[in-house]
């Protein structure tokens, strides 16, 4: 779920080639023998579709408005027909939508409304200010068709992640008095990942429904952080081909998505490898040191079709170690954001770890990947590439809301 280098005040390191990703100071291969501890893990992925076309089921009923909330629905201005560049099968397209806010508000929930579920893979909602919105309008005007190409992030500076959608995700409502702040004049950039594997096509005019609250009294401001883990997945023993060589695979990713894709792979290797060369293994992890106190409300994990398991741990290997997310049988079609049973106070000096296991053998099992060439898999934004992301919904205020 998916650039421009930026620093964060909460966590160490810098993000390379991915919006808001918190690249970390210490990564490596995961320790064996990890145990499962979190309840509510989804069913195993065996037989899942694992690609766009997943969202045919009706979403659950809309939760009623809570006191002080209101709904607003925004739609992409015109239908868009995606076309993957550089011979790939994926396009990331950004669209500017304006909620017309004349005063400050808080975003307390959001529901993405995919119109063409045959091609929509995932979506991210970014908040931008008036200055950034003007840059977005220039990008739109300079690009043929509705919107603009935006591999990596919103394609403009200072876009803040305030919502997302992937298969299995619906509106996540936190019971605490929290929300993403939307200053007056804020607009939204809707980034949609279109997956054209298997020849799916047509136009799309997706939208978002915002749940807004105007009362800021006692409300803790939310932010979204991401922990990125490295991907170094070799071809299986039964596979062969030119892309099974790592250098060729990295060149292919850079060809399809631009130099920022190579920077992401190199950045993960440099920042997460502790100076060591990349080690091809199915399981990798990344540690993120926390720089200031915060309150954590919810977590989620994101991988693509070759994902087997993902987990997020707090202070691994220490007496106060705690598992925040454990999905031992990853299901691409169930990527729901999981609120914690109770908000968790994260302290400066703590460490968060994301651990991902991928399985190249799934390439031969999944219909969505039939016909795709064997490849050494590194971090990439395409559906046939991979990611390892831990998503964190947190507040920089050291309190859990009321």
Beta strands, then each sheet from edge to edge (+ up, - down):
strand 1: 6-7
strand 2: 14-15
strand 3: 21-22
strand 4: 26-29
strand 5: 69-75
strand 6: 80-81
strand 7: 90-97
strand 8: 105-113
strand 9: 120-128
strand 10: 148-149
strand 11: 160-165
strand 12: 178-182
strand 13: 187-195
strand 14: 203-204
strand 15: 207-213
strand 16: 220-221
strand 17: 223-228
strand 18: 283-289
strand 19: 294-302
strand 20: 307-314
strand 21: 322-327
strand 22: 338-346
strand 23: 351-358
strand 24: 389-395
sheet 1: 1+ 2-
sheet 2: 3+ 17+ 24- 19+ 22-
sheet 3: 4+ 18- 23+ 20- 21+
sheet 4: 5+ 15- 8+ 12- 16-
sheet 5: 6+ 14-
sheet 6: 10+ 7- 13+ 9- 11+
end
